[in-house]
Amino acid sequence: MRVLLVEDDEMIGHSLREALGANGWSVDWVKDGLLAQSALADGDYACVLLDLGLPKRDGIEVLRTARAKGDATPVLVLTARDGLDDRIAGLDLGADDYLLKPYEFRELLARMRACIRRRDGSAHSVIGTEGVQLDLTTREVVVLGERSQLSAREFALLHALLERPGAILSREQLENRIYGWGEEVSSNAVDVLIHGMRRKLGADAIRNVRGLGWRVAPAVAGAPSEAAP
């Protein structure tokens, strides 16, 4: 999945980009508030990691503008500002969570997952339909009780589809969710990923709608939405 990292400190930014990449995230990194606003307007991100002390435009203003425009992308504020007023201001403006520097990377990942779960409307770590479910913590797919490990891009693709079961996502929409800036994307990259996913999930799990894109079957009313532990 794609994450927008907004951080002007070179050392912190490089470290976070490498660590997130090693954990399967595609990271777009910007270093000032104006670029952050531009990226948010153009991108489709699973979440935003937002520093507050930014050049050109403060992180609080970036958050204020995004929420005023109706952008509901989960925002996790990462900052050295430990004043209560700063934390309250960020949360009141629509930040989903707040993490003070320095922090443990494992906690950051857990808080990112929690922000995304809340955005998806689930208090649990599993999303999906009756037939196909996705464990956000382990990055595994669950089909008829059987778990299979997914690659980072397979996980991002299936997460995008399972966020809105039944909705059709175009090739461009899926590419935007899977690949970050500067990543080379071949013309059939999505087709190759879906072909591999169908071998794991079954031929009918991801359906092509000719000329429009792909979808998973909508959730069945009354069907269980959580996988067995």
Backbone hydrogen bonds in HBPLUS format (Angstrom, degrees):
<---DONOR---> <-ACCEPTOR-->    atom                        ^
c    i                          cat <-CA-CA->   ^        H-A-AA   ^      H-
h    n   atom  resd res      DA  || num        DHA   H-A  angle D-A-AA Bond
n    s   type  num  typ     dist DA aas  dist angle  dist       angle   num
A0026-SER N   A0001-MET O   2.84 MM  25  5.83 167.8  1.85 141.6 145.9     1
A0046-ALA N   A0002-ARG O   2.86 MM  44  5.77 162.5  1.89 158.1 162.5     2
A0003-VAL N   A0026-SER O   2.89 MM  23  6.28 151.8  1.97 162.5 168.6     3
A0028-ASP N   A0003-VAL O   3.01 MM  25  6.34 167.8  2.03 165.1 169.0     4
A0004-LEU N   A0047-CYS O   3.14 MM  43  6.60 161.3  2.18 152.6 157.0     5
A0049-LEU N   A0004-LEU O   2.83 MM  45  6.18 165.7  1.85 163.1 167.3     6
A0005-LEU N   A0028-ASP O   2.80 MM  23  6.02 167.1  1.82 158.6 163.1     7
A0030-VAL N   A0005-LEU O   2.92 MM  25  6.33 162.5  1.95 169.1 174.9     8
A0006-VAL N   A0049-LEU O   2.81 MM  43  5.98 167.5  1.82 175.9 175.7     9
A0051-ASP N   A0006-VAL O   2.98 MM  45  5.90 148.2  2.08 151.5 161.2    10
A0007-GLU N   A0030-VAL O   3.05 MM  23  6.48 151.5  2.13 168.6 165.4    11
A0013-GLY N   A0009-ASP O   2.83 MM   4  5.92 164.6  1.85 157.3 162.7    12
A0014-HIS N   A0010-GLU O   2.92 MM   4  6.05 170.0  1.93 153.8 156.0    13
A0015-SER N   A0011-MET O   3.06 MM   4  6.13 164.9  2.09 146.5 151.3    14
A0016-LEU N   A0012-ILE O   2.88 MM   4  6.04 165.7  1.90 155.5 159.2    15
A0017-ARG N   A0013-GLY O   2.91 MM   4  6.03 164.8  1.94 152.1 156.8    16
A0018-GLU N   A0014-HIS O   3.03 MM   4  6.18 163.4  2.06 150.8 154.8    17
A0019-ALA N   A0015-SER O   2.99 MM   4  6.15 163.2  2.02 149.0 154.1    18
A0020-LEU N   A0016-LEU O   2.83 MM   4  5.89 166.8  1.84 155.3 159.0    19
A0021-GLY N   A0017-ARG O   2.95 MM   4  5.95 157.0  2.01 140.9 148.1    20
A0022-ALA N   A0018-GLU O   2.98 MM   4  6.15 149.8  2.07 143.5 151.3    21
A0023-ASN N   A0020-LEU O   2.98 MM   3  5.03 139.6  2.14  98.2 110.6    22
A0025-TRP N   A0020-LEU O   3.02 MM   5  5.38 165.2  2.04 143.9 139.9    23
A0024-GLY N   A0021-GLY O   3.14 MM   3  5.23 156.2  2.20 111.0 109.9    24
A0036-ALA N   A0032-ASP O   3.08 MM   4  6.31 147.8  2.19 144.6 154.5    25
A0033-GLY N   A0055-PRO O   3.10 MM  22  6.31 161.5  2.13 174.5 177.7    26
A0037-GLN N   A0033-GLY O   3.06 MM   4  6.31 154.8  2.12 145.1 150.2    27
A0038-SER N   A0034-LEU O   3.10 MM   4  6.39 158.0  2.15 147.1 153.0    28
A0039-ALA N   A0035-LEU O   2.88 MM   4  6.07 160.1  1.92 150.3 155.5    29
A0040-LEU N   A0036-ALA O   2.95 MM   4  6.12 161.3  1.98 151.4 156.3    30
A0041-ALA N   A0037-GLN O   3.07 MM   4  6.24 149.6  2.17 142.3 150.2    31
A0042-ASP N   A0038-SER O   3.17 MM   4  6.39 141.4  2.32 142.4 152.0    32
A0042-ASP N   A0039-ALA O   3.20 MM   3  5.22 126.7  2.50  95.1 108.3    33
A0043-GLY N   A0039-ALA O   2.76 MM   4  5.62 147.1  1.87 155.7 163.6    34
A0048-VAL N   A0074-PRO O   2.80 MM  26  6.19 144.1  1.93 151.9 164.0    35
A0076-LEU N   A0048-VAL O   2.81 MM  28  6.07 173.9  1.81 176.4 174.7    36
A0050-LEU N   A0076-LEU O   2.96 MM  26  6.13 158.7  2.01 142.0 149.0    37
A0078-LEU N   A0050-LEU O   2.84 MM  28  5.68 156.9  1.89 127.2 134.9    38
A0054-LEU N   A0052-LEU O   2.93 MM   2  5.73 127.4  2.21 111.5  95.8    39
A0059-GLY N   A0052-LEU O   2.81 MM   7  3.92 172.7  1.82 132.9 130.9    40
A0057-ARG N   A0055-PRO O   2.76 MM   2  5.56 144.9  1.88  96.5  91.5    41
A0061-GLU N   A0058-ASP O   3.03 MM   3  5.34 121.9  2.38 104.0 117.8    42
A0062-VAL N   A0058-ASP O   3.05 MM   4  6.46 151.5  2.13 148.8 157.7    43
A0063-LEU N   A0059-GLY O   2.96 MM   4  6.20 160.5  2.00 150.1 154.4    44
A0064-ARG N   A0060-ILE O   2.87 MM   4  6.07 161.1  1.90 146.4 152.3    45
A0065-THR N   A0061-GLU O   2.92 MM   4  6.02 165.9  1.94 149.2 152.4    46
A0066-ALA N   A0062-VAL O   3.05 MM   4  6.20 162.7  2.08 147.5 152.5    47
A0067-ARG N   A0063-LEU O   3.03 MM   4  6.22 171.3  2.04 158.0 159.6    48
A0068-ALA N   A0064-ARG O   2.98 MM   4  6.11 151.8  2.06 144.3 152.9    49
A0069-LYS N   A0065-THR O   3.08 MM   4  6.31 137.8  2.27 143.2 153.3    50
A0069-LYS N   A0066-ALA O   3.19 MM   3  5.27 131.4  2.44  96.1 108.6    51
A0071-ASP N   A0066-ALA O   2.97 MM   5  5.27 154.7  2.04 157.9 149.6    52
A0070-GLY N   A0067-ARG O   2.99 MM   3  4.99 158.0  2.04 103.3 109.7    53
A0096-ASP N   A0075-VAL O   2.82 MM  21  5.36 148.1  1.92 144.3 154.8    54
A0077-VAL N   A0097-ASP O   3.05 MM  20  6.26 166.9  2.07 143.6 139.3    55
A0099-LEU N   A0077-VAL O   2.79 MM  22  6.07 161.0  1.83 168.0 174.2    56
A0079-THR N   A0099-LEU O   3.24 MM  20  6.71 154.0  2.31 152.3 160.0    57
A0101-LYS N   A0079-THR O   2.89 MM  22  5.58 156.7  1.94 128.7 133.0    58
A0087-ARG N   A0083-GLY O   3.22 MM   4  6.58 161.4  2.26 151.8 156.5    59
A0088-ILE N   A0084-LEU O   2.92 MM   4  6.15 165.9  1.94 158.2 162.0    60
A0089-ALA N   A0085-ASP O   2.90 MM   4  6.03 160.9  1.93 146.5 152.2    61
A0090-GLY N   A0086-ASP O   3.01 MM   4  6.21 165.3  2.03 151.3 154.6    62
A0091-LEU N   A0087-ARG O   3.01 MM   4  6.21 167.1  2.03 152.9 156.4    63
A0092-ASP N   A0088-ILE O   2.82 MM   4  5.91 162.7  1.85 154.3 159.6    64
A0093-LEU N   A0089-ALA O   3.03 MM   4  6.14 139.3  2.20 141.4 151.5    65
A0095-ALA N   A0090-GLY O   3.01 MM   5  5.57 159.7  2.05 147.8 145.7    66
A0094-GLY N   A0091-LEU O   3.11 MM   3  5.27 155.9  2.17 103.0 110.5    67
A0107-GLU N   A0104-GLU O   3.06 MM   3  5.36 122.9  2.40 102.8 116.8    68
A0108-LEU N   A0104-GLU O   3.11 MM   4  6.52 153.8  2.19 149.4 157.2    69
A0109-LEU N   A0105-PHE O   3.01 MM   4  6.37 161.0  2.05 156.0 159.2    70
A0110-ALA N   A0106-ARG O   3.05 MM   4  6.29 159.5  2.09 145.4 151.0    71
A0111-ARG N   A0107-GLU O   2.88 MM   4  6.11 158.3  1.93 153.5 159.2    72
A0112-MET N   A0108-LEU O   2.90 MM   4  6.15 150.9  1.99 150.4 159.0    73
A0113-ARG N   A0109-LEU O   2.97 MM   4  6.25 162.5  2.00 151.6 155.8    74
A0114-ALA N   A0110-ALA O   2.98 MM   4  6.23 154.2  2.04 144.1 151.5    75
A0115-CYS N   A0111-ARG O   2.95 MM   4  6.15 157.5  2.00 146.6 151.9    76
A0116-ILE N   A0112-MET O   3.04 MM   4  6.30 160.5  2.08 152.5 157.4    77
A0117-ARG N   A0113-ARG O   2.90 MM   4  6.13 155.2  1.96 148.7 156.0    78
A0118-ARG N   A0114-ALA O   3.01 MM   4  6.25 162.4  2.04 150.8 154.7    79
A0119-ARG N   A0115-CYS O   3.03 MM   4  6.29 154.8  2.09 144.1 151.4    80
A0120-ASP N   A0116-ILE O   2.93 MM   4  6.19 146.3  2.04 144.4 153.7    81
A0120-ASP N   A0117-ARG O   3.05 MM   3  5.00 117.8  2.46  92.2 107.9    82
A0122-SER N   A0117-ARG O   2.94 MM   5  5.24 174.3  1.94 147.7 145.9    83
A0121-GLY N   A0118-ARG O   2.99 MM   3  4.92 153.1  2.06  99.4 107.9    84
A0136-LEU N   A0125-SER O   2.69 MM  11  5.27 161.4  1.72 170.9 172.1    85
A0127-ILE N   A0134-LEU O   3.01 MM   7  5.36 156.1  2.07 146.4 150.6    86
A0134-LEU N   A0127-ILE O   2.71 MM   7  5.36 163.3  1.73 162.4 167.5    87
A0129-THR N   A0132-VAL O   2.84 MM   3  5.39 153.8  1.90 158.6 156.5    88
A0133-GLN N   A0142-VAL O   3.03 MM   9  5.04 155.1  2.10 143.3 149.9    89
A0142-VAL N   A0133-GLN O   2.75 MM   9  5.04 166.4  1.77 148.0 150.3    90
A0135-ASP N   A0140-GLU O   2.86 MM   5  5.30 174.6  1.86 168.9 169.8    91
A0139-ARG N   A0135-ASP O   2.85 MM   4  5.40 130.1  2.10 140.9 153.6    92
A0141-VAL N   A0148-SER O   2.91 MM   7  5.37 159.4  1.95 157.8 160.2    93
A0148-SER N   A0141-VAL O   2.90 MM   7  5.37 148.3  2.00 150.0 159.6    94
A0143-VAL N   A0146-GLU O   2.88 MM   3  5.22 162.2  1.91 151.1 150.3    95
A0146-GLU N   A0143-VAL O   2.95 MM   3  5.22 163.0  1.98 117.3 119.2    96
A0155-PHE N   A0151-SER O   2.91 MM   4  6.06 161.6  1.94 152.8 157.9    97
A0156-ALA N   A0152-ALA O   3.02 MM   4  6.26 158.6  2.07 143.2 148.8    98
A0157-LEU N   A0153-ARG O   2.98 MM   4  6.13 161.6  2.01 147.4 152.0    99
A0158-LEU N   A0154-GLU O   2.96 MM   4  6.14 170.7  1.96 155.3 157.7   100
A0159-HIS N   A0155-PHE O   2.86 MM   4  5.93 156.7  1.91 149.9 157.2   101
A0160-ALA N   A0156-ALA O   3.07 MM   4  6.21 159.3  2.11 144.3 149.3   102
A0161-LEU N   A0157-LEU O   3.19 MM   4  6.50 157.2  2.24 147.5 153.1   103
A0162-LEU N   A0158-LEU O   2.88 MM   4  6.02 158.3  1.92 152.3 158.4   104
A0163-GLU N   A0159-HIS O   3.01 MM   4  6.06 128.5  2.28 145.5 156.1   105
A0167-ALA N   A0164-ARG O   3.00 MM   3  5.63 161.6  2.03 138.9 144.8   106
A0166-GLY N   A0216-VAL O   2.85 MM  50  5.51 129.6  2.11 140.8 150.8   107
A0169-LEU N   A0214-TRP O   2.88 MM  45  5.47 166.8  1.90 157.4 158.5   108
A0214-TRP N   A0169-LEU O   2.98 MM  45  5.47 158.1  2.03 145.0 146.9   109
A0174-LEU N   A0170-SER O   3.05 MM   4  6.33 160.4  2.09 151.6 156.4   110
A0175-GLU N   A0171-ARG O   2.88 MM   4  6.11 162.5  1.91 154.7 160.1   111
A0176-ASN N   A0172-GLU O   2.95 MM   4  6.10 155.9  2.00 147.9 154.1   112
A0177-ARG N   A0173-GLN O   3.24 MM   4  6.48 135.2  2.46 136.0 146.7   113
A0177-ARG N   A0174-LEU O   3.09 MM   3  5.14 130.8  2.35  96.8 110.0   114
A0178-ILE N   A0174-LEU O   3.06 MM   4  6.23 135.1  2.27 145.6 157.9   115
A0178-ILE N   A0175-GLU O   3.21 MM   3  5.15 132.4  2.45  94.3 106.9   116
A0179-TYR N   A0175-GLU O   2.94 MM   4  5.77 174.8  1.95 157.1 158.5   117
A0183-GLU N   A0180-GLY O   3.32 MM   3  5.82 163.1  2.35 128.5 130.0   118
A0189-ALA N   A0186-SER O   3.18 MM   3  5.18 167.9  2.19 113.1 112.8   119
A0192-VAL N   A0188-ASN O   2.99 MM   4  6.26 158.0  2.04 157.7 163.1   120
A0193-LEU N   A0189-ALA O   3.09 MM   4  6.36 160.2  2.13 148.4 153.5   121
A0194-ILE N   A0190-VAL O   2.92 MM   4  6.15 166.0  1.94 155.2 158.9   122
A0195-HIS N   A0191-ASP O   2.90 MM   4  6.07 155.4  1.96 147.0 154.1   123
A0196-GLY N   A0192-VAL O   3.08 MM   4  6.34 159.0  2.12 147.8 152.6   124
A0197-MET N   A0193-LEU O   2.90 MM   4  6.19 153.0  1.97 148.5 156.9   125
A0198-ARG N   A0194-ILE O   2.91 MM   4  6.11 154.0  1.98 151.6 157.3   126
A0200-LYS N   A0197-MET O   2.99 MM   3  5.17 129.2  2.26  99.2 112.9   127
A0201-LEU N   A0197-MET O   2.79 MM   4  6.00 156.0  1.85 155.9 163.8   128
A0202-GLY N   A0198-ARG O   2.76 MM   4  4.88 147.4  1.86 129.6 136.3   129
A0205-ALA N   A0202-GLY O   3.21 MM   3  5.50 167.7  2.23 114.1 117.7   130
A0207-ARG N   A0215-ARG O   2.83 MM   8  5.40 159.9  1.87 171.2 168.3   131
A0215-ARG N   A0207-ARG O   2.94 MM   8  5.40 146.3  2.06 146.7 157.4   132
A0209-VAL N   A0213-GLY O   2.79 MM   4  5.35 175.0  1.79 151.6 152.8   133
A0212-LEU N   A0209-VAL O   2.85 MM   3  5.53 162.4  1.88 147.5 150.5   134
A0213-GLY N   A0209-VAL O   3.09 MM   4  5.35 164.8  2.11 145.3 149.5   135
A0223-ALA N   A0220-VAL O   2.93 MM   3  5.36 160.8  1.97 136.5 137.2   136
